[in-house]
């Protein structure tokens, strides 16, 4: 029996989303720093550079957030990539002078995971896409938190690595965005946004009660 083409598209979207969910749900807050969390002061310049490149890729909540940007349907890619990149790096710089308060630290993973659910609402047009800016700043703030207190050379290497990986990810998800949305169709976009909301809620639940 042959299924309609749209069924295959939606099936692929669901499988991909579930893969991320079950791969990372066990512990969404696992150490996604290539050289160990909280060891920024011990990193060489090269290690800091590699950490900056790898950290956004190894953190499931951040990686899924970046992938979800493709479904928002941003236009004028070049005009939006640089503001998002700038505000993300600004968040990483801010945490160096205003560290994450101890009172909020236990909730940090839950908050950043919840951003996936908000992104799902943005994809559904229930929330304005301008909310991507503060959400991106939040992700940048927490990415920068892992190297608070590092020496200047380590900070420079880490920030350069973040710049490289964040720009590459943003270009990778925004340039084909319209084609991806067209390929999924309205039903596929609705379904995937729902999965994103579910993943964000699940990650937050696990982060709070794990």
N, C-alpha and C positions, 0 to 999 in steps of 0.2 A: 504493500500500500504506500503510495506516494503522498507526502504531506505538502501543503502549500509552502511556498518559499518563505513567507513571513514567519511560519512556525519554526523553521530552521534558524532564522535569525534570532528569534526570541529564546530559543533553546540554548543557543550559543551564549547569549547574554546571561542567562540564568546560571549556566554551568560555570562561566568565568567568575561571576559574583560569588557563587557558593564555594568555588575553589578558594578564593581569598578568605571567605568567612571561616571555613573549617580549617584552613591552614593556620590562621592567626588567632582564632578565638580561644585556643588553649591558654595563651598568655599574650594579650595584645600589648602589654607593657614590657615585653622582654627587651634585654639590652640590645638596642639597635645602633650602638656606637662601636665601630670596628675595633677600637683599642680599649674598650671598657668605659662605662659611664663614670663620670666624676673624676677622671684622671687627666684632665686637661693640662694641668701643670707639669705632667710627666711626658707630654708628647713632644717629639721632635717636629721640626717644620714640615718634613715630609709626611710624618704620621698625621699631623694636624690637617694637612691638605687632603690626604686620603680619607680622613674622618669626615671632613666637610663634604667631600664628594659622596661618600658611602652612607652617611647618616640619614639623609632624606630617602634613600633607596631602600634601606633596611627597616625603617619604621613603617609598619603596615598602615597605621592610621594616616600618616602623612602621604604615603604613596597612593593610597586609595583616594585621598582628598585631591591629589594632583590629577589622577586619572579622571575623577568626576568632573573636573573643569571642562573636559572635552564634551560633556553632555549639556553644559550650560548654554552652549551655542554663542560664545562670544564672537563678536565681529570686530573688524579693525584690529587684528591680532597684534601688529607691531605697536599700536598705541596702548594696548592693555598689558602686554607682557612686561614692559619696563616699569609701569607703576606697581604691578604686583610684585615684581622682583625687588624693586626699591623698598616697598613697605615691608616685605618679608625680611630683608637684610636690616632694615631699621629696627624691626622687632628683635632681631638677634643682637644688635648693638645696644638696644635699650636695656636688655637684661644684664649687660655687663656693669651698668651703673645703678640699675634698680633691680637687684636679684629677686627671684621668685620668693614671696613671703612664705615662711614656714607654715602659716595657717592655711595657705592655699595649695601648697606643694602636694599634699595627699590627694587632692582633687584634680590635679593637672591632667593626668591621663584621661580621666573621665570627661573633662571639659573639652580637650582636643578631639576625643573620639566623638563627642556629641556634635562637633562641627561637621561630621559626615552626614548626620541626620539633617542639619540645617542646609547643607549643600544639596541634599535630596529635595528639600522644599524649594530651593532656588531653581533646580532643574525643572520642577513642576510649575514654576512661575508663581508660587505662593509667597515667596520672599524675593525682594529686589536683588538683582545680581550685584549691586554695589556692596552688599554684605560680604562679598568675597574679599574685599580689601581688609576689613578688621579681622576676618577669619585667617587670612594669610599672614597678617601681622602676628596673630596668636601663635600660629605654627612656627613662624620665624623666632618668636620670643622663646618658645620651648626648645627649639633646635639649638639656639644660642646658649641656653641654660646649662648644657652639659659641659661647657668649657669656661664657665665663670671662674675667674681667678688665675687663668693661664697667663704665661709670659707673653709679651707683645708679639714675638715672632710666631708663637703657636697660634695666637689669635688671628694674625694676618693670614697664615696658611689655612686655617679653618674657614675663615670668611671667604677666601679665594675659592676653596673647595665648594662651599655652599653656593657661591655665585655661579660656578661652572655647572654644578648638578641641577640647580634650580632653573637656570636659563634653558638648559637642555630639556628638562622635563616640561617646562612651560611651552617651549616651541613644539615639542613632540605631541602635546595634547591639544594645543590650540590651532595649529595649522590645519590638521585634518578634521577639526571639530564638526564643521558643517556636513562633510561627507559621512562621518560616523553617525550623526543624527539622522541624516537621510536614509542611511542603510538600516538603522534600527526601526525607523518609522515611529509614529505616535504611540502605538501600543508598546513597542519595545522600549521606548524612552520612559514611558510611564512605569513599566515593570522594573526597569533597571533603577529608576529613582526610588521606587519602593524598596528594592533590595538595599540600596545605599542607606536609606533611613533605618532599615532593620539592622544592618551591620553597625551603624553608628550607635544605635540604641543598645545593641548587644555588647559592643566593646565598652560602652560607658558602664553598663551594668556589671560586667566582669571586673572592670577597673575599680569600681566602688566596693564590691563585695568579695573580691578574690582574696 
